[in-house]
Structure formats: C-alpha cells, structure tokens
Amino acid sequence: MKSNALKENRDFRRLYSRGKSKAAPCLVTYAMKSRYGETRVGITSSKKIGGAVQRNRARRVIRAAFSQLEMRVCGNWDLIFVARTRTTHVKMQQVLSDMEKELIALGVIKNEESA
C-alpha cells in the first residue's frame, strides 16, 4: 500500500491539535486515523535543524525509514514526522528503530514479535 503526501496546512494543524504524538531523540511522530481511504504522510523540518542541506537530509532519512515500514501500516492513517536536530547526525537505521517504536506505541503498526 503506497501512501500519499499530506500537503494542506489545515491537515497539519488538525493533526498537531487532535492527533496522538510520541517523541524520540531524533523524531517526533503525530498520528490520527484518516478520514480518507488512504494513508497520508507529511514530513517537516524547521530552520532550527540547520540550513537547506541539513533539512533536506533529515527529510530524506525520514522518508527512507518510513518506506521500510510502509507495508506494515494497518488501516488508514494521517502521519506527520517532525525532524529534530539530531536527525541530521544519525544513520537511517537509528531513525527507523525510533520510528518503529513510536508507530507501535501509537497503534499504527503491529509489533512483529507478537504477530
């Protein structure tokens, strides 16, 4: 199941205010059941992270990590991943493990050990 991009400002604001969130050292995840028949994903990185190169790398790393977990998403969700300062300094595997823990805690994906 391929996910679509979350682009509208109102969708981001709705998730920030009403969605559930989990934070890790290199990533913050917001999740909420989607009203649409698809999973939509948004990735943000603020100027606190650094210049354009660092922000783009952070988004690229998050996108790569999510592509590994995308097939395990149960149901339709709106997800926002917010890059943190540490995201630019870590490998994709670290972001992947943080993201997996957060998505399991939010109920977006099932834990493979229990399945």
KADANOR-V993308 format. One record per run of one state. SS is the DSSP state (hx for helix, st for strand, lp for the rest). FROM is the first residue (numbers start at 1). TO is the last residue. Records with the same first field share a line. If there is no record, write none. Layout:
SS = FROM-TO + FROM-TO
This chain:
lp = 1-3 + 6-8 + 19-19 + 25-26 + 34-39 + 45-46 + 50-51 + 74-76 + 84-84 + 90-91 + 107-108 + 110-115
st = 4-5 + 20-24 + 27-33 + 40-44 + 73-73 + 77-83 + 109-109
hx = 9-18 + 47-49 + 52-72 + 85-89 + 92-106
